[in-house]
Structure formats: structure tokens, C-alpha cells
């Protein structure tokens, strides 16, 4: 019987409910929600704070079995725990950032594979900051249409357009090991490209990816860049790295990745070894069929399948 997290909302992918206890005994990976939307950067295109709830509701349809990945059943190898949601404060950005950081820190200390469901992309900064505060030097693979590295949005330094600017400033992150991948489209600003270059971060555009015939090999190259001279690699995914044909519940960006391309990158990157990930910017009310929220389950399962492969091969080697 599927456990309910709150109301009619089940735990993500039938995970064990650890929202109250926060106990990770017997748990290999933890999923949690960050129902936060800060500064809105485009009109009334809003509502991603509903993402974690709807992704959980959609996940009730899925098992962990992936016949296309050598018939792996993820949940034969991994016990997933759902830690509930960060208790954000809608009217207080600074306090919310502190709460996200404290929440993530509790699980980074326990060494579990950590999966955050957003929420807007501003949440990545406090999550990674909490990891860096553990004394880890961090590299990041950032799959996104946009750099998200502007100084602020109308004075808000933690807006969804700014997390990577804050991460450039963080001592625990090696800027040269930040890989902005999938970047494309005119919703980027010229200063974004300049900010990345000045920080020393790596840019991989959508055309760079399209020119590759070997997606799996290219994922390994991304990981090599992100893992250089760091202790841990973190994966952050904005839904709009996908073309809007594959992402009706995300921001409206064309010329993006297909779902196959994204899932291939996620699986192959996680096979190389990442400490955790987030999947952000899903807007349920823009998507009556909830295709984007449904895709979250597959993205997480592909990541966990890659993590399982890495764990097995690290043990055997």
C-alpha cells in the first residue's frame, strides 16, 4: 500500500516516509521537495512551488523497472526515502534560503544520495552551499537552457536567474569545474555568457551537443571537466534544457534536448559518480496533462540506475 506524505499526496515513487523521523537507517537515497518560487522573471508564468506535490502525485503510476536499461529494477538495489518538503517561508527569501541549506545539510552529513524536487532554480545555491560547508570541494554539471548567473533580479540575489552567480562566489565550489551544458536561446543575456567566462566556468551549448554523435562519450567528457580537482560532483537540471515539445509544463524554450538526450545524459553522468541532484522549474498549471511532472519520475529513475551502476563498479574495482 502506498504511503501518503500529506493529504492525498503519496511519497515519491512509493518511497518510505521519513518526513518526521528524518532517519536514513536502511535508506540508500533520499528525495525531498522544495516548494519554493521566489522572484518571478517573466510575466505571470508562475507556480513551480506546486512542482513537488504534482511530481509525487504523478509518480504513483511508476515502478522502478527499466527494460531499456538492461532490465534493471531500481528498487531491487536501492531503498528510497521521502523526507517531505522544506518548510519554506513564502514571504521571506533569506529565511527560506537558510531553511533549505539546513535541510540539505542534515542529509549531506548522513552520506545518502540526495534528490531535490523544485521549486525554482534558486534552490540549487543553498543545497550546494550545504555540501560545500561539509568541507567538500564541489564541481557541478548544470543542464539548462540558461546560465542562471545574473547578479540579481530586481534586487533579489537568490532569484531563479542568479544561483550560479552566487555559486561562482562560493569558496567551496571550483568555478572551472562548473559545466553549463545545453545552453541556448535568446532568453539568455549577453552578460550571462561574459559572467561565465570571467568566472572560468565551462559552456557547452546545444549546438556543441548536437554536433556529437556519441552522447554517452560526451557525458563522460562533461563529467571529466566537472570532476577535476574536486571531491564531489553535483547534478542540477532545469526542465527547460528540454525542448518545449518534450516539456509543456516548463519554461517556453525551443531548440532544446529531446527526452532521450536528457535521460541519456542523466544516466551516463550518474554512472560516473555524483553525490546528488535536483530537478527544478516544473509548472503544473501550465500543463493539463502533467507530462513534465510525469517525466520527473523517469529522470530520477535513470539517475538512480546510473548511481547503482557506479556503486557496483566502485565496489568491484
Secondary structure as the mmCIF struct_conf table of DSSP 4:
data_model
#
loop_
_struct_conf.conf_type_id
_struct_conf.id
_struct_conf.beg_label_comp_id
_struct_conf.beg_label_asym_id
_struct_conf.beg_label_seq_id
_struct_conf.end_label_comp_id
_struct_conf.end_label_asym_id
_struct_conf.end_label_seq_id
HELX_LH_PP_P HELX_LH_PP_P1 UNK A 2 UNK A 3
STRN STRN1 UNK A 4 UNK A 6
TURN_TY1_P TURN_TY1_P1 UNK A 7 UNK A 8
STRN STRN2 UNK A 9 UNK A 10
HELX_LH_PP_P HELX_LH_PP_P2 UNK A 11 UNK A 11
HELX_RH_3T_P HELX_RH_3T_P1 UNK A 12 UNK A 14
STRN STRN3 UNK A 16 UNK A 17
TURN_TY1_P TURN_TY1_P2 UNK A 19 UNK A 21
TURN_TY1_P TURN_TY1_P3 UNK A 25 UNK A 26
BEND BEND1 UNK A 28 UNK A 28
STRN STRN4 UNK A 29 UNK A 34
BEND BEND2 UNK A 39 UNK A 39
BEND BEND3 UNK A 42 UNK A 42
TURN_TY1_P TURN_TY1_P4 UNK A 43 UNK A 44
HELX_RH_3T_P HELX_RH_3T_P2 UNK A 48 UNK A 50
HELX_RH_AL_P HELX_RH_AL_P1 UNK A 51 UNK A 59
TURN_TY1_P TURN_TY1_P5 UNK A 60 UNK A 61
BEND BEND4 UNK A 64 UNK A 64
STRN STRN5 UNK A 65 UNK A 66
TURN_TY1_P TURN_TY1_P6 UNK A 67 UNK A 71
STRN STRN6 UNK A 72 UNK A 73
HELX_RH_3T_P HELX_RH_3T_P3 UNK A 74 UNK A 76
TURN_TY1_P TURN_TY1_P7 UNK A 77 UNK A 77
STRN STRN7 UNK A 80 UNK A 85
TURN_TY1_P TURN_TY1_P8 UNK A 90 UNK A 91
HELX_RH_AL_P HELX_RH_AL_P2 UNK A 93 UNK A 108
TURN_TY1_P TURN_TY1_P9 UNK A 109 UNK A 111
STRN STRN8 UNK A 113 UNK A 118
BEND BEND5 UNK A 119 UNK A 119
TURN_TY1_P TURN_TY1_P10 UNK A 121 UNK A 122
HELX_RH_AL_P HELX_RH_AL_P3 UNK A 123 UNK A 132
TURN_TY1_P TURN_TY1_P11 UNK A 133 UNK A 135
STRN STRN9 UNK A 138 UNK A 143
BEND BEND6 UNK A 145 UNK A 146
BEND BEND7 UNK A 151 UNK A 151
STRN STRN10 UNK A 153 UNK A 153
TURN_TY1_P TURN_TY1_P12 UNK A 154 UNK A 155
STRN STRN11 UNK A 156 UNK A 156
TURN_TY1_P TURN_TY1_P13 UNK A 157 UNK A 158
BEND BEND8 UNK A 159 UNK A 159
TURN_TY1_P TURN_TY1_P14 UNK A 160 UNK A 161
HELX_RH_AL_P HELX_RH_AL_P4 UNK A 163 UNK A 168
TURN_TY1_P TURN_TY1_P15 UNK A 169 UNK A 169
TURN_TY1_P TURN_TY1_P16 UNK A 171 UNK A 172
STRN STRN12 UNK A 173 UNK A 183
BEND BEND9 UNK A 185 UNK A 185
TURN_TY1_P TURN_TY1_P17 UNK A 186 UNK A 187
BEND BEND10 UNK A 188 UNK A 188
HELX_RH_AL_P HELX_RH_AL_P5 UNK A 190 UNK A 199
TURN_TY1_P TURN_TY1_P18 UNK A 200 UNK A 200
STRN STRN13 UNK A 202 UNK A 205
HELX_RH_AL_P HELX_RH_AL_P6 UNK A 206 UNK A 210
TURN_TY1_P TURN_TY1_P19 UNK A 211 UNK A 211
BEND BEND11 UNK A 213 UNK A 213
HELX_RH_AL_P HELX_RH_AL_P7 UNK A 215 UNK A 226
TURN_TY1_P TURN_TY1_P20 UNK A 227 UNK A 229
BEND BEND12 UNK A 231 UNK A 231
STRN STRN14 UNK A 232 UNK A 238
HELX_RH_3T_P HELX_RH_3T_P4 UNK A 239 UNK A 241
STRN STRN15 UNK A 242 UNK A 242
TURN_TY1_P TURN_TY1_P21 UNK A 244 UNK A 246
TURN_TY1_P TURN_TY1_P22 UNK A 248 UNK A 249
BEND BEND13 UNK A 250 UNK A 250
BEND BEND14 UNK A 255 UNK A 255
STRN STRN16 UNK A 257 UNK A 257
HELX_RH_AL_P HELX_RH_AL_P8 UNK A 259 UNK A 272
BEND BEND15 UNK A 275 UNK A 275
STRN STRN17 UNK A 276 UNK A 280
HELX_RH_3T_P HELX_RH_3T_P5 UNK A 284 UNK A 286
TURN_TY1_P TURN_TY1_P23 UNK A 288 UNK A 289
HELX_RH_AL_P HELX_RH_AL_P9 UNK A 291 UNK A 316
#
